[in-house]
Amino acid sequence: MEGIAAGGGSNEGAIGAVEIYNPDLDTWQLIEDMNMFRHHHTATLLANGEVLMVGGYAWSPTTDRSQMDDKRHTAEVFDPVTNTFYLVGEMNHSRLGISATLLPNGKVLIIGGIDNNSQTLNNAEIFDPATGSFSFTGSLVHGRRHLDNIVLLQDGTVFIRGGYGEESSRSAELFDSVNGQFEPIIALDGSPRRYEHESVLLASGEVLVTGGTCGGCTAGSGILSSVELYSPEIKSLRSVPSLIQPRVGHSVVVLTDGRVLVVGGSSKWREALSSVEIYYP
């Protein structure tokens, strides 16, 4: 399966460039740009093999923040057959710092973020690929932004942990894709504030939550080494052994044998890490 890298930021500002990775040839190929330059957007693989790009904004170092080309309400879809992008309907609410995931019914859940007034949002929307449109669904228990990822569980519900803000960073909740409602999860006693972390679904159906930051709530940089495990059967979180090194901006991959590979990221004072750790469930 080919991969895609689209948009993002550089020293010159947001970009619309797109590259396709061919794993058989181990090569990258530049293709036509997205319709809009995007930075801090999300990309979600749809059931038909297309990719939904949502939100983000365009900027440059010389652009006044108030004059930024805002794309937070827009969305477009990548068609891997033609290697081109086409615009779809706009979101009902402008949002940046969002999280998204594909649901069992083929639709996409988009939650939280911040609006044009830098207010954290507690609402959520559903994208329907069949109509190319967005509609509101139930509201989050807490407004959330900067989660990095949310996890679809084996029963079709969505696990949501943390986010920037006092209440959201200490809490977790579930989204029921059938009734479109959110419900709180039992809080972990002494649970750290956590955002910009990584969550991944294990073969057991549990969710491993690793690292992230708490915004300076600990000595040093506030980057976390703590790890939590969510158990769907009892709908609760518990602490498990910590990472060897604190990490934020790292990658987490479940290997074919069930072990979890934790790679890179940044540590204290945002020093880049080249180290790798293995978690044994």
C-alpha positions in Angstrom: 0.0 0.0 0.0 1.3 3.4 -0.9 1.6 6.3 1.6 0.9 10.0 1.3 2.5 13.0 2.9 0.5 16.2 2.4 0.9 19.8 3.6 2.5 20.8 6.8 4.8 23.6 7.7 8.4 24.8 7.0 10.5 27.9 7.8 8.7 29.6 4.9 5.2 28.8 6.2 2.4 26.4 5.4 2.7 24.2 2.3 0.4 22.4 0.0 2.9 20.1 -1.5 2.1 16.4 -1.7 4.3 13.3 -2.1 3.4 9.7 -2.7 5.5 6.9 -1.2 6.0 3.6 -3.1 7.1 0.9 -0.7 8.0 -1.5 -3.5 10.5 1.0 -5.0 11.3 2.8 -1.8 10.8 6.1 -3.6 8.8 9.4 -3.1 7.0 11.1 -6.0 5.8 14.7 -6.0 2.2 15.1 -7.3 -0.2 18.0 -7.7 -0.6 20.2 -4.7 -3.7 20.2 -2.4 -6.4 22.8 -3.3 -5.4 24.7 -0.1 -2.1 25.0 1.8 -2.6 23.4 5.2 -0.7 23.2 8.5 -1.9 21.4 11.7 -4.7 19.6 9.7 -5.8 16.0 10.1 -5.6 13.1 7.5 -8.0 10.2 7.8 -8.0 7.1 5.5 -11.5 6.4 4.3 -13.0 2.9 3.7 -12.8 3.4 -0.1 -9.0 4.1 0.1 -9.4 7.9 -0.3 -8.0 10.3 2.3 -9.9 13.0 4.1 -7.9 16.2 4.9 -9.6 18.5 7.4 -8.9 22.0 8.8 -5.5 23.6 9.3 -4.4 27.1 8.3 -2.0 28.8 6.0 0.7 31.1 7.3 4.1 32.6 6.7 6.7 34.1 9.1 5.9 37.6 7.7 2.1 37.2 8.0 0.3 39.0 10.8 -1.7 36.4 12.8 -4.9 38.3 12.1 -4.3 38.0 8.4 -3.6 34.3 8.3 -5.4 32.5 5.5 -7.7 30.4 7.7 -8.7 26.9 6.4 -10.0 25.6 9.7 -13.6 25.1 8.3 -12.6 23.5 5.0 -11.9 19.9 3.9 -10.8 18.0 0.8 -10.3 14.4 -0.2 -7.4 12.7 -2.0 -8.3 10.3 -4.7 -5.5 7.6 -5.1 -6.8 6.6 -8.5 -6.2 10.0 -10.1 -3.7 11.3 -7.6 -5.7 14.5 -7.2 -7.7 16.3 -4.5 -11.3 17.5 -4.6 -13.0 19.9 -2.2 -16.0 18.7 -0.1 -18.5 20.5 2.1 -17.2 22.7 4.9 -17.4 21.9 8.6 -20.1 23.7 10.6 -17.5 25.1 13.0 -14.0 26.3 12.3 -11.6 24.3 14.3 -7.8 23.8 14.7 -6.0 21.2 16.9 -8.6 18.6 16.2 -8.6 14.8 16.3 -10.4 12.5 13.8 -11.0 8.8 13.3 -12.8 6.5 10.9 -16.0 4.9 12.4 -17.3 1.4 11.6 -20.1 2.8 9.4 -17.5 4.5 7.1 -18.1 8.0 8.4 -15.5 10.1 10.2 -15.7 11.6 13.7 -14.0 15.0 14.2 -13.8 16.3 17.7 -12.9 19.5 19.6 -10.2 21.9 18.6 -10.1 25.6 18.9 -12.1 28.2 17.0 -11.2 31.5 15.4 -11.3 33.1 18.8 -8.9 30.6 20.3 -11.7 29.0 22.4 -11.6 25.3 23.1 -14.6 23.5 21.6 -16.7 20.8 23.1 -18.7 20.0 20.0 -18.1 17.3 17.4 -19.0 16.7 13.8 -19.5 13.7 11.5 -18.3 13.6 7.9 -20.3 11.4 5.6 -18.3 10.4 2.5 -21.5 9.5 0.6 -22.7 13.1 0.7 -19.4 14.9 1.2 -20.9 16.9 4.0 -20.5 17.5 7.8 -23.2 17.4 10.5 -23.1 18.0 14.3 -23.3 15.0 16.7 -23.4 14.9 20.5 -21.2 17.3 22.6 -18.1 16.2 24.4 -18.1 16.0 28.2 -15.2 18.4 28.2 -13.8 20.6 25.5 -10.6 19.2 24.1 -7.7 20.1 21.8 -4.2 18.8 21.0 -5.0 15.2 21.7 -2.9 13.9 18.7 -5.0 10.8 18.3 -8.3 9.1 19.4 -8.8 5.4 19.2 -11.5 3.3 17.7 -12.2 0.3 20.0 -13.2 -3.2 19.0 -16.8 -2.6 20.0 -17.1 0.4 17.7 -16.9 3.1 20.4 -14.1 5.7 20.4 -11.7 6.2 23.3 -10.7 9.8 24.0 -8.1 10.8 26.6 -6.6 14.1 27.7 -6.2 17.3 25.7 -5.1 20.8 26.6 -6.9 22.4 29.6 -7.3 21.6 33.3 -10.4 19.4 33.1 -9.8 17.8 29.7 -6.2 16.9 30.4 -7.0 14.9 33.5 -10.1 13.1 32.1 -11.2 10.6 29.5 -14.5 9.8 27.7 -16.1 7.5 25.1 -18.0 8.2 22.0 -20.9 5.8 21.0 -21.0 5.7 17.2 -24.5 4.2 17.3 -26.3 6.9 19.4 -23.8 9.7 18.7 -23.3 10.5 22.4 -20.3 10.9 24.7 -19.9 9.6 28.2 -17.2 10.1 30.9 -14.8 7.4 31.9 -13.9 6.8 35.6 -11.0 9.1 36.3 -7.7 7.6 37.4 -6.8 8.8 40.9 -3.9 11.1 40.7 -4.0 10.9 36.9 -1.5 13.4 35.3 -2.6 16.2 33.0 -1.8 14.9 29.6 -1.9 16.2 26.0 0.1 15.7 22.8 0.4 12.0 23.9 0.1 8.9 21.8 -2.7 6.2 22.2 -2.7 2.9 20.5 -5.1 -0.1 20.4 -3.6 -3.4 21.6 -4.5 -6.9 20.4 -6.2 -7.4 23.7 -8.6 -4.6 23.0 -7.1 -2.4 25.6 -5.6 1.0 24.9 -2.0 2.0 25.7 -1.5 5.8 26.5 2.1 6.9 26.4 4.0 10.1 27.2 2.9 13.5 26.1 3.2 16.7 28.1 1.4 18.3 31.0 2.4 21.9 30.2 5.0 22.4 32.9 3.2 20.6 35.7 6.3 18.7 36.7 9.9 19.7 37.3 11.8 20.5 34.1 9.9 20.6 30.8 6.7 18.9 31.8 7.2 16.1 29.3 5.8 12.8 30.6 7.2 9.3 31.0 4.1 7.9 32.6 1.9 5.3 30.8 -1.7 4.3 31.3 -3.8 1.4 30.2 -7.5 1.6 29.4 -9.6 -1.5 29.9 -12.9 -1.4 27.9 -14.5 -4.2 30.0 -14.4 -2.2 33.2 -14.2 1.3 31.5 -11.3 2.5 33.6 -7.7 3.6 33.4 -4.8 2.3 35.4 -1.1 3.1 35.6 1.4 0.7 34.1 5.3 0.8 34.2 6.6 4.1 32.8 8.7 4.7 29.7 12.4 4.7 30.2 12.6 8.2 28.9 10.0 11.0 28.9 8.6 11.5 25.4 6.4 13.8 23.4 6.0 13.8 19.6 7.0 10.2 19.5 5.6 7.4 17.3 3.9 4.2 18.6 3.4 1.0 16.5 1.9 -2.3 17.5 4.1 -5.1 16.1 2.7 -8.4 14.6 3.7 -10.3 17.8 1.7 -7.9 20.0 4.6 -5.9 21.4 4.6 -2.1 21.1 7.4 -0.1 19.5 7.9 3.4 20.9 10.2 5.5 18.7 11.9 8.9 18.9 10.1 12.1 20.0 11.5 14.8 22.3 12.6 14.6 25.9 13.6 17.2 28.5 14.0 20.7 26.9 12.7 19.3 23.7 15.9 17.4 22.9 15.3 15.0 19.9 15.5 11.4 20.8 17.0 8.6 18.6 16.2 5.9 21.1 13.6 3.1 20.8 11.7 1.3 23.5 9.6 -1.9 23.5 6.5 -2.4 25.7 5.5 -5.9 26.5 1.7 -6.1 27.2 
